[in-house]
Each structure stands twice: as structure tokens, then as C-alpha cells.
Amino acid sequence: MTPIRIQDLALELVQEIVLYVSQDWDKSFSREELGRLRLVSRPFKAVVDPLLFSEVRFDFIRRPVVGVLQQLNDLAFHMTSVNRHIKTLKIESTEIHLSGPIAHGKYGFLLMNALKSLVNVRSIYWTLDRFEGIYTVLDGIVDLPLLEDIRFEFSTLPLLWQTTDMINLRRFAHLNSVGFRCRNASAPLAASFIQQLRLISSYKQTLQSLEIDFSDVVEGNLLGSDEVYPKHSILHELVRSIPQGTTLRLKHLRVSGWNFLLDSSTVPHLRCLSSLNIASMEDTSSDHQMHIWHGMIKAGIQLQKIITAAISKPLIRYLASYTGLVELKFAYRMTNFEFTDDSDSSDALTAELCHSALPVHKKTLKIFEMLDRSDKSRCITLDTISAIRTYERLESLTITVRVEELDYPENIKQIIIMALEIPHLRILDIDYSRPRVIGHRCQCGNARRIRQTNDKFEAIITSIDVLRQFTRSLGSTQIIFNRKRYIAKVVENGRVQFQPESRLARSGKWVSIEE
């Protein structure tokens, strides 16, 4: 019988192998390992390249000039095959150190034409940290035929360089997703961006995704009206010029540094909304929370993804009103919440959420995150984890435990073991609350306290000894505590223990702990 060589594997089998190994726990299979895998054979190269080069990053300031120019030259003159695989482009820095106008002119030509060669790019994330080179980049990306998603980051651009005409959105013909992060930005720049979006929406209702972060906009009236930023709802400004009888079909909305209101003006444009992020909304009052979630129920909007800053009774009522939630994250802010009675306490609300609202989504919920390190943290207990383990489709769970619980190892063990009973769980991320420290604490004292806490958890998790057949997810579930990873290790008699992941494994060079 003729031996089968790896070079002879059918392309379909190679595809299956590569897709299987690339589905890492945190979906971030190392680029180094993918790079080695593509060298195995031509079929492997054909399958790996679309994965390896689907996203590229332009960050030239940290790279040798010669290498940058060579790679730009290869892209500009189509001397490489990676052009057609690139779908996402991250532009972080296009600054390189050159001397003389001729060198700068050549570099600008290569950069612009390299960008123009990326004809399959659909998404661009662009950090503008300097004014020089902006128009070269714009000229390179503005005519990309498939570009539909662009995000701007102005947070590190000095105020002196922020002008109202630096970005002309109307030059992009096919946009349906726009993001604009503008912390510490000038009000005229922010207002210009809103006005451009309003004009675009008035004649072309293609916008489906909108992410606007206007946290800490520097002085001035954002909208040029009698109402001063940020108390005005920017969404009203965007839709006020849309012709009557036509609507936007927004599917994703991120609200940061401004207010989100639901009324007769905005609801028609939100009928298709499936993803909402209001974790950093300007108004975090209970009245505004009630307005949003009651408005969602009244409008019949059923979200699949929610990121918010607090558990509230209106949110719980909203979640209990429908089925189909896929992702729920609580990104808590350092805010003091005042509870009117014991039934409104954080523990009571967490229990009500886990026992009453989320079970109706147990067949669809895949990501649940409750990471809260504040002094009034929403912590998971044995009671709440017993409800969470019934969410049968859950793949990623992030929870916070009270730091005091680490002194009671059996409780933490039971929380972990219950979580591992979730059949499809791939990531269990655990952190602990950080009680507010009264008075000054030196840096070495903080480091010692963190080290002691980590040691307590490690002693707990390495003492867990369970049967190998304990759960279908055991061995494929990654446990993370305070960003340190633990993996299952088979020991004698078919039992399993958890051990810290080796440094080589974390670096992408996998070495079995047993070796």
C-alpha cells in the first residue's frame, strides 16, 4: 500500500484541518503558527493565506524603513498574492523617517498605490495621530470598491490639527458602517462629523452601523443649536433631515458620551436594531434606564447583543419579554449606585437576572460577561452560578467573585465545577472584586496584595481533582484568573487537575506541561 504523504492530502481535508486548529479558545491562533503551517505544502498555503492575511496592520513607526518600502512596493506593483486576501486594514501609524523631498514623494506614491491595490478591503480602522500624510491615505482608500465600514480614531490628534474639513465622508461611495471615536476632540470637528452624517442619511439611507464616542469633547456647542452637548440626542440630529416615509435600517448602535432617546422620531429607524452598546452613555440615571428599556419593549425591538453599564429592573423586564439574546455584557463604570431598598441591591438584581430573565434565552445565549471590580461589585455566588449552568449554549463566561470568597476554597471550587458543567463552554474568565482602600497604599503593597490573591486562587484551582469524564467541556475549556491561564491536565487513574499554562504555550510555542 502506497504511504500517504501530507502533501497528497485533498484540499477539502486540509481546509478542515486548518479551520479546526485555528479555532483556538480565544479565537486568536498565533500568526507565527499560521505562518509555519502555510509552509507545509501548497494546499496548506492556499488555505492558510486567507486566514493569515485577512487582516493587516500599518504601523510603520516601529519598523525598519527599508522593510516598509519593500512591502509597500510589492503591494503597489502587485508583486505579492496577499492583496486579494486582505479584508480588514488597521492604519495605526504611517510615519517613517526619511530625508529630502524626493524620498518623501516616492514614499507617498508607494503608500497611496499600495492602499489602492487592496481592492477586497471591506473594513478600515484608522488612527489619526498626525496631520501629515492624511490626504495621501485618503486618496488611497476613498475609491476602494468594496469598502463599506470605516472607523476613525482622533483621540491622539492634537487640537491644533483638527479641522472641520479634514475628512469628507461623501467621498466614500458605499459606506454602511461608520465609527468615530473622538475623546478630547474639538467641538467643531465633532459637529462637522455629525452634520456630514446627517447630509449623507438625508439622500442615501444605507447606514446600518453607527459607533459614536464623543466623551470629553473640548468646549463649544456640538450641534450648533440652543441645546448644548452632551445632553442632546445626536440620533435626533442624524435623522431629522431624512425624507418622510423613508428610514434608516440601523442594526448596530454604540452610544458613548451622549444620550440615546426613543421616541416617534428615532424608533422608526431602529426597527432592525440587533446590537446596542450603551455602557458609556452620558446619562446613567435610573429614569433614563427606564426610558430606554421600556421604550424597547413598546417598540418591539428584540436585541441579540447588549453591552450596558448596570443591571436594572427595567432591563430585567425587557430581557424577560422575548427570546433570542446571544451576547450580554456588563461593562461597569466606577459609579456609586443608590438603592432604594434591599430588593434593588446589586445581589438581588443579579439573582433576579440569572434566575428569572436569562433562562428564557438559554438556548441562544453564547457570551455572558459580568466583570465588575468596583467596591460595590456584582458578584457571582453559588446560587447564581446554579442558574447560569442551565444556559446550555453558553461558550464564554466572565464572572467576578468577592475577594473574601478566596478564603473559603470550597465555595470557589463549587463555582468552577458548576461552570464546567455547561456543555459548550470554551472560556471561563474569573476575576475578583477590588474593595476601595481607605488611605494611601504604596505600590509594593499593591503588588504584594495582588500576588497573595493570585496565590490563593492558584492553590484552589490546582487542588481541584475531578473525573476525566466529568463534563464534555472539560479539557477544551480555558480557565483564566486575573489574566493568567490554566489548562486541564490528565493525571493517573483517568483524573484531571488544572495547572498554570506554561510561558512557552502562552507565547505561541506550545510545550506540553507534562514534558
URNORGI-V285647 format. One record per pair of residues at least 12 apart in sequence whose C-alpha atoms are under 8 Angstrom apart, sorted by the first residue. I is the first residue (numbers start at 1). J is the second residue. Records with the same first field share a line. If there is no record, write none. Layout:
BEGIN
I=J ; J
END
This chain:
BEGIN
6=40 ; 41
7=40 ; 41 ; 42 ; 43
10=43
11=43 ; 44
14=43 ; 44 ; 47
15=44 ; 47
18=44 ; 47 ; 48
25=426 ; 427 ; 476 ; 477 ; 478
26=427
30=508
31=52
32=508
33=508 ; 509
34=48 ; 52
35=52
49=82 ; 85
50=85 ; 86
53=82 ; 85 ; 86
54=85 ; 86 ; 87 ; 88
55=86 ; 87 ; 88 ; 89 ; 90
56=86 ; 88 ; 89 ; 90
57=89 ; 90 ; 91 ; 92
58=89 ; 90 ; 91 ; 92 ; 93 ; 94
59=91 ; 92 ; 93 ; 94
60=93 ; 94 ; 95 ; 96
61=93 ; 94 ; 95 ; 96
65=96 ; 97
69=107 ; 110
72=110 ; 111 ; 114
73=110 ; 114
74=114
75=113 ; 114 ; 115 ; 117
76=110 ; 111 ; 113 ; 114 ; 115 ; 116 ; 117
77=114
78=117
83=117 ; 118 ; 119 ; 120
84=118 ; 119 ; 120
85=120
86=118 ; 120 ; 121
87=120 ; 121 ; 122 ; 123
88=121 ; 122 ; 123 ; 124 ; 125
89=121 ; 123 ; 124 ; 125
90=124 ; 125 ; 126
91=124 ; 125 ; 126 ; 127
92=126 ; 127 ; 128
93=127 ; 128 ; 129
94=133
95=133
108=133 ; 136
111=136 ; 137 ; 140
112=136 ; 137 ; 139 ; 140 ; 141
113=140
114=140
115=137 ; 140 ; 141
116=140 ; 141 ; 143 ; 144
118=144
119=144 ; 145 ; 146
120=144 ; 145 ; 146 ; 147
121=144 ; 146 ; 147
122=146 ; 147 ; 148 ; 149
123=147 ; 148 ; 149 ; 150
124=147 ; 149 ; 150 ; 151
125=150 ; 151 ; 152 ; 153
126=150 ; 151 ; 152 ; 153
127=152 ; 153 ; 154
128=152 ; 153 ; 154 ; 155 ; 156 ; 157
129=154 ; 155 ; 156 ; 157 ; 158
130=157 ; 158 ; 161
131=157 ; 161
142=171 ; 172
143=172 ; 173
145=174
146=174
147=174 ; 175
148=174 ; 175 ; 176 ; 177
149=175 ; 176 ; 177 ; 178
150=175 ; 177 ; 178 ; 179
151=178 ; 179 ; 180 ; 181
152=179 ; 180 ; 181
153=180 ; 181 ; 182
154=180 ; 181 ; 182 ; 183 ; 185
155=181 ; 182 ; 183 ; 184 ; 185
159=185 ; 186
162=185 ; 186 ; 189
163=188 ; 189
164=188 ; 189 ; 192 ; 193
165=192
168=196
169=196 ; 197
170=196 ; 200
175=206 ; 207
176=206 ; 207 ; 208 ; 209
177=207 ; 208 ; 209 ; 210
178=207 ; 209 ; 210 ; 211
179=210 ; 211 ; 212
180=211 ; 212 ; 213
181=211 ; 212 ; 213 ; 214
182=213 ; 214 ; 215 ; 217
183=213 ; 214 ; 215 ; 216 ; 217
184=215 ; 216 ; 217 ; 218
185=214 ; 216 ; 217 ; 218
186=217 ; 218 ; 219 ; 220
187=217 ; 218 ; 219 ; 220 ; 221 ; 222
188=220 ; 222
190=214 ; 217 ; 222
191=222 ; 223 ; 224
194=223 ; 234 ; 237 ; 238
195=238
197=238
198=237 ; 238 ; 239 ; 240 ; 241
199=241
201=238 ; 239 ; 241 ; 242 ; 248
202=239 ; 241 ; 242 ; 243
203=242
205=246 ; 247 ; 248 ; 249
206=248 ; 249
207=248 ; 249 ; 250
208=248 ; 249 ; 250 ; 251 ; 252
209=250 ; 251 ; 252 ; 253
210=250 ; 252 ; 253 ; 254
211=252 ; 253 ; 254 ; 255
212=254 ; 255 ; 256
213=254 ; 255 ; 256 ; 257 ; 258
214=256 ; 257 ; 258
215=256 ; 257 ; 258
216=257
223=237
229=258
230=257 ; 258 ; 259 ; 282
231=258 ; 259 ; 282 ; 283
232=258 ; 259
233=258 ; 259 ; 260 ; 261
234=258 ; 259 ; 260
235=260 ; 261 ; 266
236=265 ; 266
239=265 ; 266
240=265
247=268 ; 269
248=268 ; 269 ; 270
249=269 ; 270 ; 271 ; 272 ; 273
250=269 ; 270 ; 271 ; 272 ; 273
251=270 ; 272 ; 273 ; 274 ; 275
252=273 ; 274 ; 275 ; 276
253=273 ; 275 ; 276 ; 277
254=276 ; 277 ; 278
255=277 ; 278 ; 279 ; 280 ; 281
256=278 ; 279 ; 280 ; 281 ; 282
257=280 ; 281 ; 282
258=281 ; 282 ; 283
259=281 ; 282 ; 283
260=281 ; 292
261=291 ; 292
262=291 ; 292 ; 295 ; 296
263=295
267=299
270=301
271=299 ; 300 ; 301
272=301
273=301 ; 302 ; 303
274=301 ; 302 ; 303 ; 304 ; 305
275=303 ; 304 ; 305 ; 306
276=303 ; 305 ; 306 ; 307
277=306 ; 307 ; 308
278=307 ; 308 ; 309
279=307 ; 308 ; 309 ; 310 ; 330 ; 331 ; 332 ; 333
280=308 ; 309 ; 333
286=312
289=312 ; 314 ; 315
290=314 ; 315
293=314 ; 315 ; 318
294=314 ; 318
296=318
297=318 ; 321
302=322 ; 323 ; 324
303=324 ; 325
304=324 ; 325 ; 326 ; 327
305=325 ; 326 ; 327 ; 328
306=327 ; 328 ; 329
307=328 ; 329 ; 330 ; 331
308=329 ; 330 ; 331 ; 332
309=330 ; 331 ; 332 ; 333
310=330 ; 331 ; 332
311=330 ; 346 ; 349 ; 350 ; 353
312=349
313=344 ; 349
316=352 ; 353 ; 357
317=357
319=357 ; 358
320=356 ; 357 ; 358 ; 360
322=360
323=360 ; 361
324=361 ; 363 ; 364 ; 365
325=361 ; 364 ; 365
326=361 ; 364 ; 365 ; 366 ; 367
327=365 ; 366 ; 367 ; 368
328=365 ; 367 ; 368 ; 369
329=367 ; 368 ; 369 ; 370
330=369 ; 370 ; 371 ; 372
331=370 ; 371 ; 372
332=371 ; 372
334=374
336=376
346=376 ; 377 ; 378
347=378 ; 379
350=378 ; 379 ; 380 ; 384
351=383 ; 384
354=384 ; 387 ; 388
355=384 ; 387
359=387 ; 390 ; 391
361=391
362=390 ; 391 ; 392 ; 393 ; 394
363=391 ; 392 ; 393
364=393 ; 394
365=391 ; 393 ; 394
366=393 ; 394 ; 395 ; 396
367=394 ; 395 ; 396 ; 397
368=394 ; 396 ; 397 ; 398
369=396 ; 397 ; 398 ; 399
370=398 ; 399 ; 400
371=398 ; 399 ; 400 ; 431
372=400 ; 433
373=400 ; 431 ; 432 ; 433 ; 434 ; 435
374=433 ; 434 ; 435 ; 436
375=433 ; 434 ; 435 ; 436
376=435
377=400 ; 402 ; 433
378=400
379=399 ; 400 ; 401 ; 402 ; 433
380=399 ; 400 ; 401 ; 402
381=401 ; 415
382=411 ; 414 ; 415
385=415 ; 418 ; 419
386=418
388=419
389=418 ; 419 ; 421 ; 422
390=422
391=422
392=422 ; 423 ; 424
393=422 ; 423 ; 424 ; 425
394=422 ; 423 ; 424 ; 425
395=424 ; 425 ; 426 ; 427
396=425 ; 426 ; 427 ; 428 ; 429
397=425 ; 427 ; 428 ; 429
398=427 ; 428 ; 429 ; 430 ; 431
399=428 ; 429 ; 430 ; 431
400=430 ; 431 ; 432 ; 433
401=430 ; 431 ; 432 ; 433
402=432 ; 433
403=432 ; 433 ; 434 ; 453
406=453 ; 456 ; 457
407=456
409=460
412=460
413=460 ; 461 ; 464
420=471 ; 473 ; 474 ; 477
421=470 ; 471 ; 472 ; 473
422=471 ; 473
423=471 ; 472 ; 473
424=472 ; 473
425=473 ; 477
426=473 ; 476 ; 477 ; 478
427=477 ; 478 ; 479 ; 480
428=477 ; 478 ; 479 ; 480
429=479 ; 480 ; 481
430=479 ; 480 ; 481 ; 482
431=481 ; 482
432=482
454=481 ; 482
457=481
458=500
461=498 ; 499
462=497 ; 498 ; 499
463=497 ; 498
464=497 ; 498
465=495 ; 496 ; 497 ; 498
466=495 ; 496 ; 497
467=494 ; 495 ; 496
468=490 ; 494 ; 495 ; 496
474=488
475=487 ; 488 ; 489
484=500 ; 501
485=500 ; 501
486=498 ; 499 ; 500 ; 501
487=499 ; 500 ; 501
489=513 ; 514
501=513
END
